[in-house]
Amino acid sequence: MIKVAMVNIHKALVDAGLRTRMILQVHDELVFDLYRPEEALVRQIVAREMKRALPLQGLEIEVGIDVGDNWLAAH
């Protein structure tokens, strides 16, 4: 699921012409180098693509998105 989401998120970021880049996967988390003016749009893209990656009938995927100056601060 995470690998499918990663491919789709990367494509969506590039297609939208955004400066934000996905830089790391840590277990079930993705880490981005976020261009702050793009935060709202990036949140939408990431949540949408995570939920679409592996449709499960009757179940909704919960996506948590946090922002911080580094990976630790985002938790």
Secondary structure, 3 states (H helix, E strand, C coil): CHHHHHHHHHHHHHHCCCCCEEEEEECCEEEEECCHHHHHHHHHHHHHHHHHCCCCCCCCCCCCCCCCCCCCCCC
